[in-house]
Amino acid sequence: MPVDAAFVNIDGPWEHRYVSANGARFHIAELGEGPLVLMLHGFPQFWYTWRHQMRALADAGYRVAAMDLRGYGASDKPPRGYDTYMATLDTASVVRALGEKDAVVIGQGLGGWISWCMPVLRPDVTRAVASLSMPHPRILRHAMWSNAKQRKASAWIAGLQKPFAPEREMTQSHDYVERLLRSWSSPFGSYPEPEDVARYGDAMMIPFVAHSAAEHYRWLGRSSVRPDGPMFMRRIRHAIQVPVLQLQGTDDGCVIADATYGSGAFVPGDFRHVKVKGAGHFLTEEAPEQVNATLTKWLGSLD
């Protein structure tokens, strides 16, 4: 059954608000005061994956805003605009809509992909970036060509290129979301619990979310055989001039840990690569204490 978008307005110490940015309306969960830290979730989740980090970073003296990406949760779901250029413009526009001139951008999965692109495509608003479970896009692209394990792990992206079928599967039951949550997380941990499957499975049933979520990845697939894909890859090869933190779970079933090395080649300055042992793709929920400690220490070093 379809789920109302208000489902994502989950109670907690945070405040829910909506901001108009880049011609769309975005749902934000916000907590704390201080320098802005903007958090971008991945697939198949929404802002709530950052709940542990929001509390920790707000306590450490930061203003934390976790947004629903275009097409997810309670944010707008327009029929177009799911390329990475638009995602970075959305992010930059939200920073400005929140009344700030710049922010530290932290992303996981798809959000990590966007975060890596911010310093090159939107440098005016990007103070620093952290990417969880996602190497530099050029590193991941190379791994999908050259690493058999990564190519197999990325087969789900090819599945999303089909019209209509993925949307039907995502909205008929929780099975699709549960399969991803279980196969991408560490086989040695307890994540996901039944409530995690229900929460993210229900969020995928919000009208138009399944289609919009797939569109983000359909652009990645389609653009690779069109001029805009190679052009995008050429643009983001430029050196990143802000501090970068990369966190990677050793048991990630979506982005294979061995395929994530080499991102530092794009960061001539402050680059840190941290392994999170025994954790999979969903670091914010599989290893919240280690992620909180690492992010807090890293953000403190920026100050």
Disulfide bonds with the S-S distance in Angstrom:
none
